[in-house]
Amino acid sequence: MNDYIEARHIRCPLPFLMPKITFTDASGTARTVEAEIGSTVMETAIRNNIPGIEAECGGACACATCHVYIDEAWREKVGGPSPMEEDMLDFGYDVRPNSRLSCQIKVSGDLDGLMVSTPDKQA
């Protein structure tokens, strides 16, 4: 297997590829964007003008306006919320067992293909 990708005569190790995240809004419209490793799912949404992510606190886990639903196939890989995040989710709209605050999900290569959806409104 080739551990490198070549683009314009530059060899880059595969870990430097940008993971893709698909955001689906409440109407069913899906948008797939590239995410920077080390950023958060919320930062990725804001950077790509994803509707439905307000992020009023800027990612400080002090509101619930970046609330997303993790696709069931990704729940185990993404993991569950911390106790502080669970407290903030209490303020979210239509919170479900697969709810997370996107500001608390760090992007890694393991999340390539992640699928999340947004509620029809934020709290």
N, C-alpha and C positions, 0 to 999 in steps of 0.2 A: 504494500500500500504506500502511496506517495504521501509523505507528511508535509508537503509544501504545495503552495499554489503559486503559479507564475502569472504575473500581470505586468505588461509593459516592461518586460525584461527584468523585473524585480522579483526575487524569491522571498516569500513571506511564510513563516511557519503557520500551519492551519489554526493554532489557537488564537491568531490575531484576526480571524474572520469575525465579522459582526453577527451576533445572533439575531434572528428575526422573531418578532412578537406580533401576533395578530390580535387586534382590538376589535371587538364586535359591539356596536352600540345597541340600544334597546329596540331599534327598528330592524335590526338584523344586518345592517351594513357593516362589512368587515374591511379593515384596513391593516395591511401587513407592512411593518416598518423595521428598519435595522436599529439595533440598540448597541450602545457602547458598553463593553464589559466594565463592570465596576460602578456603572450608573444605576439608577433605580428604574423600575417600570414606570413610575410617575414622571421622572425626568424625561424618559423616552417619550411618553405621551405628550408632555408639554412641548418638547423640542419638535415634535411632529404634528402639532396642532390637532391632537385627537379630541373630538368632541366628547363631552361627558366627564372629563377629568378637570376639576376646577382647581384643586391644590391650593386652597386659600392660605394655608400656613407655610407653604413653600417646602414642604417635606419634613417638617419638624415633629410629625406625629402628634399634632395638637388640634386636629380637626378630623373630619371623616369625609372630606370632599374629594378624595382620590380613591374612593371605595370602588373595588372591582370584584367580579366573581371569577374565581379560577376554574378553568375547565376541569372536569372530574379526572380526566386522564393525567393532569399535571399536579393535582393536589399533593401527592406524596413527595414529588420532586421539589416543589416550591416550599413545602412545609407549612406548619401552622403559625398563627400569630403569637407574638410575645404577650405576656400579661398586660403591658402598657398598651399595645395595639388592641387587645381585646376590650380594654376600658374605652378606648376611643371609638371602636366599632359600635359600642352601645349608643352612640349618637348618630350612627349611620341610618340611611333609609333602606328598608327592605333587606335587612341583614339576613344572610343564609349561612349554613354550615361551611360553604366554600368561599365566604367573604374574606377579603384581605384589603388592607390599605396598600395601594401600589407604591407609596413612598417607603414602605418597609421591605420591599422585595428587591434585593440586589441582583443585577443581571450578571450571569456567568455563562460560559459556553454551554453548560448543562441545560440552560433554559432556551436553547435554540429551538424555535418552533412553538414556544409558549403561546397558549391561547387564553385570553381573558375577555370578559364582557363587562359592560358598564350598566348600572341600573338606569331606569328611565329618568331619574333625577338624583341629585346629591342632596345630602342633609343640609 
